[in-house]
Amino acid sequence: MKGLERLFKRKRKKIGPGWLRWILFSAAALCMGTAIAVAVQWVISDTLPAVRWWAEHYPGQMVMTILIYTIPVYVLGALTGRLWLSGALVGAVGLILALVDYFKTAINGMPLALEDFGLAGNAGNVAGLAGDLTPPEDFWLAAAALLVCVVLLMITQRLTVLEGTGRFLSFGLSLALASALCSTSGTGAVADRLGVDFYTRIDAATNHVENGLTLSLWRDRFIQGKIPPEGYCESYMQQVLARVDEILGPAGEDQGIQPNIIMILSESFYDLNRLPDIQYERDPLENFHRLEQESISGNFHSHYLGYGTGYIEMSMLYGINGLDLPPGSNICFQDDALYERFDALAEQYTKSGNYRAEMLHGFDNSLYNRTVTYPMLGFDRLLFSEDIQKLGFDWEGGVYGGYYLKDSYLFHGMLDRMAEINAEGKQAFLYGITMENHQPFDAKKFDYVCQIGVECDKLGRDDMFIVKTMLEGITRADQALGELTDLLRESLEPTVVVFFGDHRPNLFMIDGETVYTKLGLCPENNTVHWTKEQMNDLYSTDYLIWANDAALLQGAEGTRRESSVTALGPQLLGLTCPQASRYWRFLEKVSEVCLTSTDQYFVDGAGQASADRETAALTPEAEELLDLRDAIVYDALYGKQYITDAMNQ
């Protein structure tokens, strides 16, 4: 440190006239910005030839990325008087971004997006849940290359010294340029000049491939959210409200039965028979398949693969998804007021005064902002792993399975809370989030134990250890579900269980490919080259709605129905809460024509996938429903809330 301080304090000798040093300073800043842009793209592209391919195919994006790094190098260099220091700082930031992007892709196969920065404060916990993360060789090579550039700037710093008025003007002008680039109009003007599309909203994978890591994050910062419906004003929204009432008709009659509701988000649960070329000794989902015969069940369109549990929860409980928010917005980290606009799913029950809503989670409270959002969504109490262990219900054996709380233990905790709430004269709305089947899927997780024999000719020995870990986790989830429903059969309290997998596991194999690429379900990890059918398949799991009183399913037991993140809540309310609000009743109508609408793909009410809404060949009636929903959401989240109160009635 003392040597560095002496270096800062030492008076540097100048070489050449001031105008020449200014030219060399500018050229060196540009070279350093270029080096950082190449290094970042090198880490995310794996090879230098891939960087060259990207630069040749997307030259405007390459130039704009260079500008994004050159300008802060210039500004900090002029401010500190040390170009090598500014290059080192900006280069370090770029490499860290590239490494985070690499790890994010390793966790779930999707690149880093601006919305992921909502979890920046919990990066340590996220990394811990993901297992061992090792920087790739290209990261160290790129870092070494940048270090060489920084050393060269140090060696030649006498040629780039700025002093006096020249340094002051250079700093002021470069800061003004940086401010302009950070504005919507400024960055849009530069993008237009370079032929870069800065306005069209595209999915994260395509954005990453075409624009690179840096520019894809930059675009998300400036692209706007929903466009207001044409003619948006109070009278227009009153017409929307009138049309909604016309479509919905009168609310249903209260059946007089108010069941307990147990919703279970089962981590990475799905029907393993969806994987081809794998043979199981016996059915690993024997309880789930048995319960399907007395439940409403089907495909659950998840919107995610290997990641995004908290985002799924928010969409499930609030009825909106990421496409309803501006690009880069994290649905779990919005302003508090946004979560108060619509009455949430739990509040459809609790607003009557007859229900108490609680959330139980098999991990701690560190992720996805749950301690802030869940109370605003109508939950009276949140219980995490330590809280559940303090409930004191009867239990024999260990509490943990693998690295996390056992599903069966969590379910007993939910039954304990249901009994306590019922004893208070209220019904329970319980939302449980399991963890036993959470990644990492290393063989040590369950001590190499797998209850069910499994074989696959397409996977090697080490890959099969990973598959067996996944198999054991899903088998345990299935067994816990069977135990829960068996106990509820003995209960006199009418209870409905909603059980679904939040997403499939990422399941990366030893060589970095996923089990899905190995078995031919998709061509590569990067989703940009997937077909809409592959996207629809891999972004879906399974669900069921079961009741210990068949009458609660209104004669629909044993039936199949497609559902999704935003459709399952309205589906449940249609069965158990006919007096739900306009908003939730209308969402059930929408789910009949649209199960998924994201920036990656669109799925209609029958489960058929399209690239987007425009290519889905929807009927005029379906288009009208979606237009009405867009108007309702825009009014609530962006507009004047002209009819939001009425939608909550």
C-alpha positions as CSV (number, residue, x, y, z in Angstrom):
1,M,0.0,0.0,0.0
2,K,2.8,2.4,0.8
3,G,4.4,1.8,-2.6
4,L,1.1,2.5,-4.3
5,E,0.7,5.7,-2.2
6,R,4.2,6.8,-3.3
7,L,3.3,6.1,-6.9
8,F,0.2,8.4,-6.6
9,K,2.2,11.2,-4.9
10,R,5.2,11.0,-7.2
11,K,5.3,13.9,-9.6
12,R,5.3,12.5,-13.1
13,K,7.4,13.9,-15.9
14,K,5.7,14.8,-19.1
15,I,6.8,14.0,-22.6
16,G,5.7,16.1,-25.6
17,P,3.4,19.1,-26.0
18,G,0.0,19.2,-24.3
19,W,-2.0,18.8,-27.5
20,L,-0.1,15.6,-28.4
21,R,-0.6,14.1,-24.9
22,W,-4.3,14.9,-25.2
23,I,-4.5,13.0,-28.5
24,L,-2.5,10.1,-27.0
25,F,-4.7,10.1,-23.9
26,S,-7.9,9.9,-26.0
27,A,-6.4,7.2,-28.2
28,A,-5.3,5.2,-25.2
29,A,-8.7,5.5,-23.6
30,L,-10.3,4.2,-26.8
31,C,-7.8,1.3,-26.9
32,M,-8.6,0.4,-23.3
33,G,-12.3,0.6,-23.9
34,T,-11.9,-1.7,-26.9
35,A,-9.8,-4.1,-24.9
36,I,-12.5,-4.2,-22.1
37,A,-15.3,-4.8,-24.6
38,V,-13.4,-7.6,-26.2
39,A,-12.4,-9.2,-22.9
40,V,-16.1,-9.1,-21.7
41,Q,-17.3,-10.7,-24.9
42,W,-14.5,-13.2,-24.7
43,V,-15.6,-14.5,-21.4
44,I,-19.2,-14.9,-22.4
45,S,-18.4,-16.3,-25.9
46,D,-15.8,-18.8,-24.8
47,T,-13.3,-18.1,-27.7
48,L,-11.8,-15.1,-29.4
49,P,-13.0,-16.3,-32.9
50,A,-16.5,-16.1,-31.5
51,V,-15.8,-12.5,-30.5
52,R,-14.7,-11.8,-34.0
53,W,-17.8,-13.4,-35.5
54,W,-20.0,-11.3,-33.2
55,A,-18.1,-8.1,-34.2
56,E,-18.4,-8.9,-37.9
57,H,-22.1,-9.7,-37.7
58,Y,-23.1,-6.9,-35.3
59,P,-20.6,-4.1,-35.9
60,G,-22.9,-1.4,-34.6
61,Q,-23.4,-3.3,-31.3
62,M,-19.6,-3.7,-31.0
63,V,-18.9,0.0,-31.6
64,M,-21.6,1.0,-29.0
65,T,-20.2,-1.5,-26.5
66,I,-16.7,0.0,-27.0
67,L,-18.2,3.5,-26.3
68,I,-19.9,2.3,-23.2
69,Y,-16.5,1.3,-21.8
70,T,-14.4,4.0,-23.3
71,I,-16.3,6.9,-21.9
72,P,-16.0,5.9,-18.2
73,V,-12.3,5.1,-18.7
74,Y,-11.9,8.6,-20.2
75,V,-13.9,10.3,-17.4
76,L,-12.2,8.6,-14.5
77,G,-8.8,9.0,-16.2
78,A,-9.3,12.7,-16.6
79,L,-10.6,13.0,-13.0
80,T,-7.8,11.0,-11.3
81,G,-5.0,11.9,-13.8
82,R,-4.1,8.3,-14.1
83,L,-5.5,6.5,-17.1
84,W,-4.1,3.1,-16.0
85,L,-6.1,3.3,-12.8
86,S,-9.4,4.2,-14.6
87,G,-8.7,1.3,-17.1
88,A,-8.1,-1.1,-14.2
89,L,-11.3,-0.1,-12.4
90,V,-13.6,-0.2,-15.5
91,G,-12.0,-3.4,-16.7
92,A,-12.6,-5.0,-13.3
93,V,-16.2,-4.1,-13.4
94,G,-16.5,-5.5,-16.9
95,L,-14.9,-8.8,-16.0
96,I,-17.1,-9.1,-12.9
97,L,-20.2,-8.6,-15.0
98,A,-18.9,-11.2,-17.5
99,L,-18.2,-13.7,-14.7
100,V,-21.6,-13.2,-13.1
101,D,-23.2,-13.8,-16.5
102,Y,-21.2,-17.0,-16.9
103,F,-22.3,-18.2,-13.5
104,K,-26.0,-17.2,-14.2
105,T,-25.9,-19.2,-17.4
106,A,-24.4,-22.1,-15.5
107,I,-27.2,-22.0,-13.0
108,N,-30.1,-22.0,-15.3
109,G,-29.0,-21.7,-18.9
110,M,-30.2,-18.1,-19.3
111,P,-27.9,-15.0,-19.5
112,L,-27.6,-12.2,-17.0
113,A,-30.5,-9.8,-17.3
114,L,-31.0,-6.4,-15.6
115,E,-33.8,-7.8,-13.4
116,D,-31.3,-10.2,-11.8
117,F,-29.6,-7.2,-10.1
118,G,-32.5,-7.1,-7.7
119,L,-30.8,-10.1,-6.1
120,A,-27.4,-8.5,-6.0
121,G,-27.5,-8.2,-2.3
122,N,-28.1,-11.9,-2.0
123,A,-25.4,-13.0,-4.4
124,G,-23.7,-15.1,-1.8
125,N,-26.8,-17.1,-1.0
126,V,-27.7,-17.6,-4.7
127,A,-24.2,-18.9,-5.4
128,G,-24.4,-21.2,-2.3
129,L,-27.7,-22.7,-3.6
130,A,-26.1,-23.3,-7.0
131,G,-23.2,-25.4,-5.7
132,D,-19.6,-25.1,-6.8
133,L,-19.0,-22.4,-9.4
134,T,-15.6,-22.2,-11.0
135,P,-14.5,-19.4,-13.3
136,P,-13.7,-20.6,-16.8
137,E,-10.2,-20.6,-18.3
138,D,-11.2,-17.8,-20.7
139,F,-11.9,-15.6,-17.7
140,W,-8.4,-15.8,-16.6
141,L,-7.0,-15.3,-20.1
142,A,-9.2,-12.2,-20.6
143,A,-8.1,-10.9,-17.2
144,A,-4.4,-11.5,-18.1
145,A,-4.9,-9.6,-21.3
146,L,-6.5,-6.6,-19.6
147,L,-3.7,-6.7,-17.0
148,V,-1.2,-6.4,-19.8
149,C,-3.1,-3.4,-21.2
150,V,-3.1,-1.7,-17.7
151,V,0.6,-2.3,-17.4
152,L,1.2,-0.7,-20.8
153,L,-0.8,2.3,-19.7
154,M,1.4,2.6,-16.6
155,I,4.6,2.3,-18.6
156,T,3.5,5.0,-21.1
157,Q,1.7,7.3,-18.7
158,R,4.2,10.1,-19.3
159,L,2.8,10.3,-22.8
160,T,-0.8,10.7,-21.6
161,V,-0.5,13.2,-18.8
162,L,-3.2,15.8,-18.8
163,E,-2.7,19.0,-16.7
164,G,-4.4,22.3,-15.9
165,T,-7.1,23.7,-18.1
166,G,-6.7,20.8,-20.6
167,R,-7.4,18.2,-18.0
168,F,-10.3,20.2,-16.6
169,L,-11.9,20.7,-20.0
170,S,-11.4,17.0,-20.9
171,F,-13.1,15.9,-17.7
172,G,-16.0,18.3,-18.1
173,L,-16.6,17.4,-21.8
174,S,-16.3,13.7,-21.2
175,L,-18.6,13.9,-18.2
176,A,-21.2,15.8,-20.3
177,L,-20.9,13.1,-23.0
178,A,-21.4,10.4,-20.4
179,S,-24.5,12.1,-19.1
180,A,-25.9,12.4,-22.6
181,L,-25.3,8.7,-23.2
182,C,-27.0,7.8,-20.0
183,S,-30.2,9.6,-21.2
184,T,-32.9,7.9,-23.2
185,S,-32.7,10.5,-26.0
186,G,-28.9,10.4,-26.1
187,T,-28.4,6.7,-26.1
188,G,-31.2,6.4,-28.6
189,A,-29.5,8.9,-30.9
190,V,-26.2,7.0,-30.8
191,A,-28.0,3.7,-31.4
192,D,-29.8,5.1,-34.4
193,R,-26.5,6.3,-35.9
194,L,-25.0,2.9,-35.5
195,G,-28.0,1.0,-36.8
196,V,-28.7,-0.7,-33.4
197,D,-32.4,-1.4,-32.6
198,F,-32.9,0.2,-29.2
199,Y,-36.7,0.0,-29.2
200,T,-37.9,-3.5,-29.9
201,R,-38.4,-5.7,-26.8
202,I,-36.8,-9.1,-27.3
203,D,-36.2,-12.1,-25.1
204,A,-33.1,-12.2,-22.9
205,A,-31.3,-15.0,-24.9
206,T,-31.7,-13.2,-28.3
207,N,-30.8,-9.9,-26.7
208,H,-27.6,-11.5,-25.3
209,V,-26.6,-13.1,-28.6
210,E,-27.2,-10.1,-30.8
211,N,-26.2,-7.2,-28.5
212,G,-23.6,-8.9,-26.2
213,L,-23.7,-8.8,-22.4
214,T,-23.0,-5.1,-21.9
215,L,-25.4,-3.7,-24.5
216,S,-28.2,-6.1,-23.7
217,L,-28.1,-4.8,-20.1
218,W,-27.9,-1.2,-21.4
219,R,-31.0,-1.7,-23.7
220,D,-33.1,-3.1,-20.8
221,R,-32.3,0.1,-18.8
222,F,-33.9,2.3,-21.5
223,I,-36.7,0.3,-23.2
224,Q,-40.0,1.5,-22.0
225,G,-42.8,-0.6,-20.5
226,K,-46.3,-1.1,-21.6
227,I,-47.7,1.3,-24.3
228,P,-51.0,3.0,-23.2
229,P,-54.1,1.8,-25.1
230,E,-55.2,4.1,-27.8
231,G,-57.5,6.8,-26.4
232,Y,-56.5,6.1,-22.8
233,C,-58.6,8.3,-20.5
234,E,-61.2,7.9,-17.8
235,S,-64.1,7.5,-20.2
236,Y,-62.2,4.9,-22.2
237,M,-61.5,2.8,-19.0
238,Q,-65.1,3.1,-18.0
239,Q,-66.0,1.5,-21.3
240,V,-63.4,-1.3,-20.6
241,L,-65.0,-1.9,-17.2
242,A,-68.5,-2.1,-18.7
243,R,-67.2,-4.6,-21.3
244,V,-65.6,-6.7,-18.6
245,D,-68.9,-6.8,-16.7
246,E,-70.7,-7.8,-19.9
247,I,-68.2,-10.7,-20.5
248,L,-68.2,-11.9,-16.9
249,G,-71.9,-11.8,-16.1
250,P,-73.1,-12.1,-12.5
251,A,-70.8,-13.7,-9.9
252,G,-71.5,-17.3,-8.9
253,E,-73.4,-18.3,-5.7
254,D,-71.5,-19.0,-2.6
255,Q,-71.6,-22.8,-2.0
256,G,-71.5,-22.4,1.7
257,I,-68.3,-24.6,2.0
258,Q,-65.1,-22.7,2.8
259,P,-62.3,-25.2,2.5
260,N,-58.8,-24.8,3.8
261,I,-56.4,-24.1,0.9
262,I,-52.9,-25.6,0.8
263,M,-50.8,-24.4,-2.1
264,I,-47.5,-26.2,-2.5
265,L,-44.7,-24.9,-4.8
266,S,-42.6,-28.1,-5.1
267,E,-39.1,-27.2,-6.1
268,S,-38.1,-28.5,-9.5
269,F,-40.9,-31.1,-9.5
270,Y,-42.1,-32.6,-12.8
271,D,-43.1,-35.9,-14.3
272,L,-39.8,-37.7,-15.1
273,N,-41.5,-39.7,-17.8
274,R,-41.1,-36.6,-19.9
275,L,-37.4,-37.5,-20.3
276,P,-36.9,-40.0,-23.2
277,D,-34.5,-43.0,-23.1
278,I,-34.4,-43.2,-19.3
279,Q,-35.8,-46.4,-17.8
280,Y,-36.9,-46.5,-14.1
281,E,-37.1,-49.6,-12.0
282,R,-40.6,-48.5,-10.9
283,D,-42.8,-45.4,-11.1
284,P,-41.0,-42.6,-9.3
285,L,-44.2,-40.6,-9.1
286,E,-46.6,-43.3,-8.0
287,N,-48.4,-41.0,-5.5
288,F,-48.8,-38.1,-8.0
289,H,-50.0,-40.5,-10.7
290,R,-52.5,-42.1,-8.3
291,L,-53.8,-38.8,-7.1
292,E,-54.3,-37.6,-10.7
293,Q,-57.2,-40.0,-11.0
294,E,-59.1,-38.1,-8.3
295,S,-57.8,-34.6,-9.2
296,I,-57.8,-31.9,-11.8
297,S,-54.3,-32.1,-13.4
298,G,-52.3,-31.4,-16.4
299,N,-49.3,-29.5,-17.8
300,F,-48.2,-26.4,-15.8
301,H,-46.7,-23.8,-18.1
302,S,-44.0,-22.3,-15.9
303,H,-42.3,-19.5,-17.8
304,Y,-38.9,-20.6,-16.4
305,L,-36.3,-23.4,-16.5
306,G,-34.0,-24.1,-13.7
307,Y,-34.5,-20.7,-12.0
308,G,-36.9,-18.0,-11.1
309,T,-38.9,-19.4,-8.1
310,G,-39.6,-16.0,-6.6
311,Y,-40.7,-14.6,-9.9
312,I,-43.1,-17.5,-10.3
313,E,-44.5,-16.9,-6.8
314,M,-45.2,-13.2,-7.5
315,S,-47.0,-14.0,-10.8
316,M,-48.9,-16.8,-9.1
317,L,-50.1,-14.6,-6.3
318,Y,-50.6,-11.3,-8.1
319,G,-51.6,-12.3,-11.7
320,I,-49.0,-10.3,-13.6
321,N,-45.8,-11.4,-15.2
322,G,-42.5,-9.9,-16.4
323,L,-44.0,-8.7,-19.7
324,D,-46.3,-6.4,-17.8
325,L,-43.3,-4.5,-16.4
326,P,-40.6,-2.6,-18.2
327,P,-37.6,-4.6,-19.4
328,G,-35.1,-5.2,-16.7
329,S,-37.7,-4.8,-13.9
330,N,-37.6,-7.4,-11.2
331,I,-41.1,-8.4,-10.3
332,C,-40.0,-9.0,-6.7
333,F,-38.4,-5.6,-6.2
334,Q,-41.0,-3.1,-7.3
335,D,-42.1,0.0,-5.4
336,D,-44.3,-1.0,-2.5
337,A,-47.3,0.8,-3.9
338,L,-47.4,-1.5,-6.9
339,Y,-48.2,-4.5,-4.8
340,E,-51.2,-2.7,-3.4
341,R,-52.9,-2.0,-6.7
342,F,-54.7,-5.3,-7.1
343,D,-56.0,-7.5,-4.3
344,A,-53.8,-10.6,-4.4
345,L,-54.9,-14.2,-4.6
346,A,-54.7,-14.7,-0.8
347,E,-56.8,-11.6,-0.2
348,Q,-59.7,-13.2,-2.2
349,Y,-60.0,-15.4,0.8
350,T,-58.8,-13.2,3.7
351,K,-60.9,-10.1,2.8
352,S,-64.0,-12.0,4.0
353,G,-62.5,-12.2,7.5
354,N,-63.0,-16.0,7.5
355,Y,-59.5,-16.9,6.4
356,R,-55.9,-16.5,7.7
357,A,-53.1,-16.6,5.1
358,E,-49.6,-17.8,6.0
359,M,-46.5,-18.7,4.0
360,L,-44.1,-21.5,5.0
361,H,-40.7,-21.8,3.3
362,G,-38.1,-24.5,3.7
363,F,-35.2,-22.1,3.6
364,D,-34.3,-18.7,5.1
365,N,-35.7,-15.3,4.4
366,S,-32.9,-13.9,2.4
367,L,-34.1,-14.2,-1.2
368,Y,-36.6,-12.6,-3.5
369,N,-37.7,-9.8,-1.1
370,R,-40.4,-12.1,0.4
371,T,-40.4,-10.4,3.9
372,V,-41.5,-7.2,2.1
373,T,-43.9,-8.4,-0.6
374,Y,-45.8,-11.2,1.1
375,P,-47.4,-9.0,3.8
376,M,-48.6,-6.6,1.1
377,L,-50.1,-9.6,-0.7
378,G,-52.3,-10.4,2.3
379,F,-50.2,-12.9,4.3
380,D,-50.5,-12.6,8.1
381,R,-47.5,-14.6,8.9
382,L,-44.3,-15.8,7.3
383,L,-42.5,-18.9,8.6
384,F,-39.1,-19.9,7.3
385,S,-37.0,-22.9,8.2
386,E,-36.0,-21.9,11.7
387,D,-39.6,-20.7,12.5
388,I,-41.0,-24.0,11.3
389,Q,-38.6,-25.9,13.5
390,K,-39.9,-24.0,16.5
391,L,-43.5,-25.0,16.0
392,G,-43.1,-28.0,18.2
393,F,-45.3,-30.5,16.4
394,D,-44.6,-34.3,16.8
395,W,-41.9,-35.5,14.5
396,E,-39.5,-38.5,14.5
397,G,-36.3,-38.6,12.6
398,G,-34.1,-36.0,10.9
399,V,-35.4,-32.6,9.8
400,Y,-33.1,-32.1,6.9
401,G,-33.0,-34.0,3.6
402,G,-30.0,-33.4,1.5
403,Y,-29.0,-29.8,2.1
404,Y,-32.4,-28.4,3.0
405,L,-35.6,-29.0,5.1
406,K,-37.4,-32.2,4.2
407,D,-40.6,-31.8,2.2
408,S,-42.4,-34.2,4.5
409,Y,-41.3,-32.1,7.6
410,L,-42.5,-28.9,5.9
411,F,-45.9,-30.5,5.1
412,H,-46.3,-31.6,8.7
413,G,-45.6,-28.0,9.7
414,M,-48.4,-26.8,7.3
415,L,-50.8,-29.3,8.8
416,D,-49.9,-28.0,12.3
417,R,-50.6,-24.4,11.3
418,M,-53.8,-25.4,9.6
419,A,-55.0,-27.1,12.8
420,E,-54.1,-24.1,14.9
421,I,-55.9,-21.7,12.5
422,N,-59.0,-24.0,12.4
423,A,-59.0,-24.1,16.2
424,E,-59.3,-20.3,16.2
425,G,-62.5,-20.6,14.1
426,K,-60.9,-19.6,10.8
427,Q,-60.0,-21.4,7.6
428,A,-56.4,-21.5,6.4
429,F,-54.8,-20.3,3.2
430,L,-51.3,-21.7,3.3
431,Y,-48.7,-21.3,0.7
432,G,-45.7,-23.7,1.1
433,I,-42.4,-23.5,-0.8
434,T,-40.3,-26.7,-0.6
435,M,-36.5,-27.0,-1.0
436,E,-35.5,-30.6,-0.6
437,N,-35.2,-31.1,-4.4
438,H,-33.4,-27.8,-5.0
439,Q,-30.0,-27.7,-6.8
440,P,-27.1,-28.5,-6.6
441,F,-27.7,-32.0,-7.8
442,D,-24.3,-33.4,-6.9
443,A,-24.1,-37.1,-5.8
444,K,-23.1,-36.1,-2.2
445,K,-26.4,-34.4,-1.7
446,F,-28.3,-37.6,-0.7
447,D,-25.1,-39.6,0.1
448,Y,-25.3,-41.4,-3.2
449,V,-28.6,-42.9,-2.2
450,C,-31.3,-43.4,-4.9
451,Q,-34.4,-45.5,-3.9
452,I,-35.2,-46.3,-7.5
453,G,-33.0,-48.0,-10.0
454,V,-32.5,-46.1,-13.2
455,E,-30.7,-46.7,-16.5
456,C,-29.9,-44.7,-19.6
457,D,-27.6,-45.7,-22.5
458,K,-27.0,-42.1,-23.6
459,L,-25.5,-40.9,-20.3
460,G,-22.2,-41.8,-18.7
461,R,-21.6,-42.9,-15.1
462,D,-20.8,-39.5,-13.7
463,D,-23.8,-38.0,-15.5
464,M,-26.0,-40.7,-14.1
465,F,-25.0,-39.7,-10.5
466,I,-26.5,-36.3,-11.3
467,V,-29.7,-37.9,-12.7
468,K,-30.0,-40.1,-9.7
469,T,-29.8,-37.1,-7.3
470,M,-32.6,-35.5,-9.2
471,L,-34.6,-38.7,-9.2
472,E,-34.2,-39.1,-5.4
473,G,-35.3,-35.6,-4.8
474,I,-38.4,-35.9,-6.9
475,T,-39.2,-39.3,-5.4
476,R,-39.0,-37.8,-1.9
477,A,-41.3,-34.9,-3.0
478,D,-43.8,-37.5,-4.4
479,Q,-43.7,-39.5,-1.2
480,A,-44.3,-36.4,0.9
481,L,-47.3,-35.5,-1.2
482,G,-48.7,-39.0,-0.7
483,E,-48.2,-38.8,3.1
484,L,-49.9,-35.3,3.2
485,T,-53.0,-36.4,1.2
486,D,-53.3,-39.6,3.3
487,L,-53.4,-37.5,6.5
488,L,-55.9,-35.1,5.0
489,R,-58.2,-38.0,4.1
490,E,-58.6,-38.6,7.8
491,S,-59.4,-34.9,8.5
492,L,-62.9,-33.7,8.9
493,E,-61.9,-30.2,7.7
494,P,-62.6,-29.8,3.9
495,T,-59.3,-29.0,2.3
496,V,-58.1,-28.4,-1.2
497,V,-54.4,-29.1,-2.1
498,V,-52.8,-27.3,-5.1
499,F,-49.5,-29.0,-5.9
500,F,-47.2,-27.9,-8.8
501,G,-43.6,-27.8,-9.8
502,D,-42.2,-24.3,-10.2
503,H,-39.8,-25.2,-13.0
504,R,-37.7,-28.1,-14.2
505,P,-34.2,-28.4,-12.7
506,N,-31.3,-27.1,-14.8
507,L,-29.5,-30.5,-14.5
508,F,-26.1,-29.6,-16.0
509,M,-24.0,-32.7,-16.9
510,I,-20.3,-33.1,-16.4
511,D,-19.3,-31.6,-19.7
512,G,-21.5,-28.5,-19.3
513,E,-24.4,-29.7,-21.4
514,T,-27.8,-30.3,-19.8
515,V,-29.7,-33.6,-19.6
516,Y,-32.1,-32.0,-22.1
517,T,-29.5,-31.5,-24.8
518,K,-28.0,-35.0,-24.1
519,L,-31.4,-36.6,-24.6
520,G,-32.3,-34.6,-27.7
521,L,-35.0,-32.3,-26.2
522,C,-33.2,-29.2,-27.4
523,P,-30.2,-28.4,-29.6
524,E,-28.1,-26.5,-27.1
525,N,-28.2,-24.7,-23.7
526,N,-28.8,-21.3,-25.3
527,T,-32.5,-20.9,-25.9
528,V,-32.1,-18.6,-28.9
529,H,-32.1,-21.6,-31.3
530,W,-34.9,-23.5,-29.7
531,T,-38.2,-24.0,-31.5
532,K,-41.3,-22.7,-29.9
533,E,-42.4,-26.4,-29.3
534,Q,-39.1,-27.1,-27.4
535,M,-39.5,-23.9,-25.4
536,N,-43.1,-24.9,-24.5
537,D,-42.1,-28.4,-23.5
538,L,-39.0,-27.5,-21.3
539,Y,-40.7,-24.5,-19.7
540,S,-43.5,-26.6,-18.3
541,T,-43.9,-29.0,-15.4
542,D,-47.0,-30.7,-13.9
543,Y,-49.7,-29.8,-11.4
544,L,-52.8,-31.2,-9.7
545,I,-55.7,-29.8,-7.6
546,W,-56.9,-32.4,-5.1
547,A,-59.5,-32.3,-2.4
548,N,-60.4,-34.5,0.5
549,D,-64.0,-33.9,-0.3
550,A,-64.7,-34.6,-4.0
551,A,-67.6,-32.2,-4.0
552,L,-65.1,-29.3,-3.9
553,L,-63.9,-30.2,-7.4
554,Q,-67.4,-29.9,-8.7
555,G,-67.4,-33.2,-10.5
556,A,-64.1,-32.5,-12.4
557,E,-62.0,-35.0,-10.6
558,G,-59.9,-37.2,-13.0
559,T,-60.0,-34.5,-15.8
560,R,-57.0,-32.9,-17.6
561,R,-56.6,-29.2,-18.0
562,E,-53.7,-27.0,-19.1
563,S,-52.7,-24.4,-16.6
564,S,-49.9,-22.0,-15.9
565,V,-48.2,-19.5,-13.6
566,T,-50.9,-16.9,-14.1
567,A,-53.8,-19.4,-14.7
568,L,-53.7,-21.7,-11.7
569,G,-54.8,-19.0,-9.2
570,P,-57.9,-18.1,-11.2
571,Q,-58.6,-21.8,-11.7
572,L,-58.5,-22.4,-7.9
573,L,-60.8,-19.4,-7.3
574,G,-63.3,-20.7,-9.9
575,L,-63.6,-23.9,-7.8
576,T,-63.5,-22.5,-4.3
577,C,-64.3,-18.7,-4.3
578,P,-67.1,-17.7,-6.7
579,Q,-67.2,-14.3,-5.1
580,A,-63.7,-13.4,-6.2
581,S,-63.0,-9.9,-7.5
582,R,-63.6,-8.8,-11.1
583,Y,-59.8,-8.8,-11.6
584,W,-59.4,-12.5,-10.8
585,R,-62.6,-13.6,-12.4
586,F,-61.4,-11.9,-15.6
587,L,-58.0,-13.5,-15.4
588,E,-59.8,-16.9,-15.5
589,K,-61.5,-15.8,-18.7
590,V,-58.1,-14.7,-20.1
591,S,-56.6,-18.1,-19.2
592,E,-59.0,-19.7,-21.6
593,V,-57.3,-18.1,-24.5
594,C,-53.8,-17.4,-23.1
595,L,-51.7,-19.4,-20.6
596,T,-48.4,-17.8,-21.3
597,S,-47.3,-14.5,-22.8
598,T,-43.7,-13.6,-22.3
599,D,-41.0,-12.0,-24.4
600,Q,-39.8,-15.6,-25.3
601,Y,-43.0,-17.3,-26.4
602,F,-46.8,-17.4,-26.3
603,V,-49.1,-20.3,-25.4
604,D,-52.8,-20.2,-26.1
605,G,-55.5,-21.7,-23.8
606,A,-55.2,-25.1,-25.4
607,G,-51.4,-25.3,-24.7
608,Q,-50.3,-24.6,-28.2
609,A,-47.2,-22.5,-28.5
610,S,-46.3,-19.7,-30.9
611,A,-43.4,-17.4,-31.2
612,D,-45.6,-14.5,-30.0
613,R,-49.1,-13.2,-29.7
614,E,-49.1,-11.8,-33.3
615,T,-48.4,-15.2,-34.8
616,A,-50.8,-17.2,-32.6
617,A,-53.8,-17.0,-35.0
618,L,-56.1,-15.9,-32.2
619,T,-59.8,-15.4,-32.7
620,P,-61.2,-11.8,-32.5
621,E,-62.8,-12.7,-29.2
622,A,-59.4,-13.9,-27.8
623,E,-57.7,-10.7,-29.0
624,E,-60.4,-8.6,-27.3
625,L,-59.8,-10.4,-24.0
626,L,-56.1,-9.8,-24.2
627,D,-56.6,-6.1,-25.2
628,L,-58.9,-5.6,-22.2
629,R,-56.3,-7.2,-19.9
630,D,-53.6,-5.0,-21.3
631,A,-55.8,-1.9,-20.6
632,I,-56.6,-3.1,-17.1
633,V,-52.9,-3.7,-16.3
634,Y,-51.7,-0.5,-17.8
635,D,-54.3,1.5,-15.9
636,A,-53.2,-0.1,-12.6
637,L,-49.4,-0.2,-13.0
638,Y,-48.7,2.8,-15.2
639,G,-51.8,4.9,-15.5
640,K,-54.3,6.8,-13.3
641,Q,-56.0,3.7,-11.7
642,Y,-59.3,4.9,-13.1
643,I,-61.0,1.4,-12.7
644,T,-58.5,-0.4,-10.4
645,D,-60.7,-0.1,-7.3
646,A,-63.7,-1.4,-9.3
647,M,-61.6,-4.3,-10.6
648,N,-60.9,-5.3,-6.9
649,Q,-64.6,-5.4,-6.1
